[in-house]
């Protein structure tokens, strides 16, 4: 019985932590590090400020954990993409579709803030210039794009530059903040795919 209660407590802690992390992604993505207060994250998560501090001692600690989770998730998704069956075009389409959901939009905004802001904690900066650098993501996608060029699915040219151009386009689109009344239409996956695929 005691072990069962302990497992329940662990599950509840994990659930609360995930709840706080999800709220953190939303708030930091909207407001950045300087504009975010722990009270805002607590309100978004639906928990007390005191409970929030039991999990994270500061907004900087929370931010670092969010960056780590975002980048680890991105690397894991890339690894799944590499192992996926199908053509290069299929894989690139899956990757593109996956980036356009709302949670990934928050990831992109958060990571963009970490890359560009001077106020970001040094530990987060080090992560983004090391194993989670933009070059590391280009490295992951380059073999898929090269395969597509070999099979004639994708346009020719410098593979690395093609990957970088594609990622830059997606990255920029993820940073656009559209309200409900906006007349601006984001391109869909088919439109983006035309940037890199050969026309038949």
C-alpha positions in Angstrom: 0.0 0.0 0.0 2.8 2.4 0.9 4.6 1.7 -2.4 1.4 2.3 -4.3 0.9 5.7 -2.6 4.6 6.5 -3.4 4.0 5.7 -7.0 0.9 7.9 -7.0 2.9 10.8 -5.5 5.6 10.4 -8.2 2.9 10.3 -10.9 1.3 13.5 -9.5 4.6 15.3 -9.3 5.4 14.3 -12.9 2.0 15.5 -13.9 2.4 18.9 -12.1 5.8 19.4 -13.6 4.6 18.8 -17.1 1.7 21.2 -16.4 4.1 23.9 -15.3 6.5 23.2 -18.2 3.6 23.5 -20.8 2.6 26.8 -19.2 6.2 28.0 -19.2 6.5 27.3 -22.9 3.4 29.4 -23.6 4.3 32.4 -21.4 8.0 32.5 -22.3 7.2 32.2 -26.0 4.8 35.2 -25.7 6.8 37.4 -23.4 10.4 36.4 -23.4 12.6 36.0 -20.4 12.6 39.6 -19.2 8.8 40.0 -19.7 7.9 36.8 -17.8 7.3 36.6 -14.1 6.9 33.3 -12.1 3.4 34.5 -11.1 2.4 34.5 -14.8 3.6 30.9 -15.3 1.7 29.9 -12.1 -1.5 31.5 -13.3 -1.2 29.9 -16.7 -0.5 26.5 -15.1 -3.4 26.9 -12.6 -1.1 26.3 -9.6 0.0 28.5 -6.7 3.2 30.5 -6.9 4.4 28.6 -3.8 3.9 25.2 -5.6 5.7 26.5 -8.7 8.8 27.3 -6.6 8.8 23.8 -5.2 9.6 22.6 -8.8 11.8 25.5 -10.0 13.7 28.0 -7.8 13.7 30.8 -10.4 12.4 31.7 -13.8 16.0 31.2 -15.1 16.0 27.6 -14.0 12.6 27.0 -15.6 13.8 28.6 -18.8 16.9 26.4 -19.0 14.8 23.3 -18.4 12.4 24.4 -21.2 15.2 24.9 -23.6 16.7 21.5 -22.8 13.3 19.8 -23.2 12.6 21.6 -26.5 16.0 20.7 -28.0 16.0 17.1 -26.7 12.5 16.7 -28.2 13.6 18.1 -31.5 16.7 15.8 -31.7 14.5 12.8 -30.8 12.1 13.7 -33.6 15.0 14.0 -36.0 16.2 10.6 -35.1 12.7 9.1 -35.7 12.7 10.9 -39.1 16.0 9.3 -40.0 14.7 5.8 -39.2 11.3 6.3 -40.9 10.6 4.3 -44.0 9.6 6.1 -47.2 11.2 8.5 -49.7 13.1 11.7 -48.8 10.1 13.7 -49.9 7.9 11.7 -47.5 10.3 12.4 -44.6 10.6 16.1 -45.4 6.8 16.4 -45.6 6.4 14.7 -42.2 8.9 17.0 -40.7 7.2 20.1 -42.2 3.7 19.0 -41.1 5.0 18.4 -37.5 6.4 21.9 -37.2 3.1 23.7 -37.8 1.2 22.7 -34.7 0.8 25.2 -31.9 3.1 23.6 -29.4 6.0 23.5 -31.9 5.3 27.2 -32.7 5.9 27.9 -29.0 9.1 25.8 -29.1 10.4 27.8 -32.1 9.7 31.1 -30.4 11.3 30.1 -27.2 14.4 28.9 -28.9 14.6 31.9 -31.1 14.4 34.1 -28.0 17.3 32.1 -26.5 19.4 32.5 -29.7 18.8 36.3 -29.9 18.5 37.7 -26.4 21.4 38.9 -24.3 19.5 38.2 -21.1 19.3 34.4 -21.6 21.2 32.3 -18.9 24.7 31.2 -20.0 23.8 27.6 -19.5 21.0 27.9 -22.1 23.4 29.7 -24.5 25.9 26.9 -24.2 23.3 24.3 -25.1 22.4 26.2 -28.3 26.0 26.7 -29.4 27.0 23.1 -28.7 25.1 19.8 -29.4 21.8 21.7 -30.1 23.2 24.3 -32.5 21.5 25.1 -35.7 24.3 23.4 -37.5 23.5 20.2 -35.7 20.0 20.2 -37.1 21.3 20.9 -40.6 23.7 17.9 -40.1 20.7 15.7 -39.3 18.6 16.8 -42.3 21.4 16.9 -44.8 21.5 13.1 -45.5 17.8 13.1 -46.2 18.0 16.0 -48.6 21.1 14.5 -50.3 19.1 11.2 -50.8 16.3 13.2 -52.4 18.7 14.9 -54.7 20.3 11.6 -55.7 16.8 10.1 -56.5 15.8 13.2 -58.5 13.0 14.1 -56.0 14.6 17.4 -54.9 16.2 20.3 -56.7 19.9 20.2 -57.2 22.6 22.5 -55.8 24.5 22.7 -52.6 22.7 20.3 -50.2 23.7 22.1 -47.0 22.5 25.5 -48.3 19.2 23.9 -49.5 18.6 22.5 -46.0 19.6 25.8 -44.3 17.2 27.8 -46.6 14.3 25.4 -45.9 14.9 25.5 -42.1 15.2 29.3 -42.2 11.9 29.6 -44.0 10.1 27.4 -41.5 11.8 29.2 -38.6 10.6 32.6 -39.9 7.1 31.4 -40.4 6.9 30.0 -36.8 7.8 33.5 -35.4 4.8 35.2 -37.1 2.2 36.0 -34.5 -1.2 36.0 -36.2 -4.4 37.1 -34.4 -7.8 35.9 -35.4 -8.5 39.0 -37.6 -5.3 38.8 -39.5 -5.5 38.8 -43.3 -2.1 37.2 -43.7 -2.2 33.5 -44.7 0.6 31.2 -43.7 1.8 28.9 -46.5 0.8 25.3 -46.2 3.1 22.2 -46.4 2.5 21.8 -50.1 3.6 25.4 -50.8 6.8 24.9 -48.7 7.5 21.6 -50.4 7.6 23.3 -53.8 10.7 25.2 -52.6 12.8 22.0 -52.6 11.0 19.4 -54.8 11.3 19.1 -58.5 8.2 19.9 -60.6 7.0 17.1 -62.7 
